[in-house]
């Protein structure tokens, strides 16, 4: 009976891992397809346009209801840092 239980347990692990891997692959492909968008945001964050937009915002040139989270230095920086951390984590991940 112990042998049958072991096989059943391993079969359950296999099924779980197969499902999770499929989900991860889908997420990973979606993540990869978003990388050009991260590059575009990074380029904006380091551009003269971003500095001009911040300056114009501080002068009240934009409507009050305009969503302007991208003009927060921390918001973009943190998103880009989290993205870089995720990439490093994926690169450094090894089977134990």
C-alpha positions as CSV (number, residue, x, y, z in Angstrom):
1,X,0.0,0.0,0.0
2,X,2.9,2.4,0.7
3,X,4.1,2.1,-2.9
4,X,0.6,2.9,-4.2
5,X,0.4,5.9,-1.9
6,X,3.8,7.1,-3.1
7,X,2.7,6.8,-6.7
8,X,-0.5,8.6,-6.0
9,X,1.3,11.4,-4.2
10,X,3.8,11.8,-7.0
11,X,1.0,11.8,-9.6
12,X,-0.7,14.6,-7.6
13,X,2.6,16.6,-7.5
14,X,3.0,16.0,-11.2
15,X,-0.5,17.3,-12.0
16,X,-0.1,20.3,-9.8
17,X,3.3,21.2,-11.3
18,X,2.2,20.7,-14.8
19,X,-0.8,23.1,-14.2
20,X,1.4,25.7,-12.5
21,X,4.1,25.5,-15.2
22,X,1.4,26.1,-17.9
23,X,0.2,29.1,-15.9
24,X,3.7,30.4,-15.4
25,X,4.6,30.0,-19.1
26,X,1.5,32.1,-20.0
27,X,2.5,34.8,-17.5
28,X,6.1,34.7,-18.6
29,X,5.1,35.2,-22.3
30,X,2.9,38.1,-21.3
31,X,5.7,39.6,-19.2
32,X,8.1,39.3,-22.2
33,X,5.6,41.0,-24.5
34,X,5.4,43.9,-22.0
35,X,9.2,44.5,-21.9
36,X,9.0,47.0,-24.9
37,X,6.5,49.0,-22.9
38,X,8.8,49.1,-19.9
39,X,11.6,50.3,-22.2
40,X,9.3,53.1,-23.5
41,X,8.4,54.1,-19.9
42,X,12.0,54.0,-18.9
43,X,13.0,56.2,-21.9
44,X,10.3,58.7,-20.9
45,X,11.4,58.7,-17.3
46,X,15.0,59.7,-18.4
47,X,13.9,62.2,-21.1
48,X,13.6,66.0,-21.3
49,X,9.9,65.4,-22.0
50,X,9.4,64.0,-18.5
51,X,11.2,66.9,-16.9
52,X,9.1,69.4,-18.9
53,X,5.9,67.6,-17.9
54,X,6.9,67.8,-14.3
55,X,7.7,71.5,-14.6
56,X,4.5,72.2,-16.4
57,X,2.5,70.3,-13.8
58,X,4.1,72.3,-11.0
59,X,3.1,75.5,-12.8
60,X,-0.5,74.2,-12.9
61,X,-0.7,73.8,-16.7
62,X,-2.7,70.5,-16.5
63,X,-6.3,70.0,-15.5
64,X,-6.8,69.0,-11.9
65,X,-8.5,65.7,-12.9
66,X,-5.6,64.6,-15.0
67,X,-4.1,61.3,-13.7
68,X,-0.4,62.0,-13.3
69,X,1.2,59.2,-11.4
70,X,3.9,59.0,-14.0
71,X,5.1,62.4,-12.9
72,X,5.9,61.0,-9.5
73,X,9.6,60.1,-9.5
74,X,9.0,57.2,-7.0
75,X,6.1,55.6,-9.0
76,X,8.1,55.0,-12.2
77,X,11.4,54.2,-10.4
78,X,9.7,51.6,-8.2
79,X,7.9,49.9,-11.1
80,X,11.2,49.8,-13.1
81,X,13.1,48.5,-10.1
82,X,10.6,45.8,-9.5
83,X,10.8,44.8,-13.1
84,X,14.6,44.6,-13.0
85,X,14.4,42.6,-9.8
86,X,12.0,40.1,-11.4
87,X,14.3,39.7,-14.4
88,X,17.3,39.1,-12.1
89,X,15.3,36.6,-10.0
90,X,14.3,34.7,-13.2
91,X,17.9,34.7,-14.4
92,X,19.2,33.4,-11.1
93,X,16.6,30.7,-10.4
94,X,17.9,27.2,-10.3
95,X,16.4,23.9,-9.4
96,X,17.5,22.9,-5.9
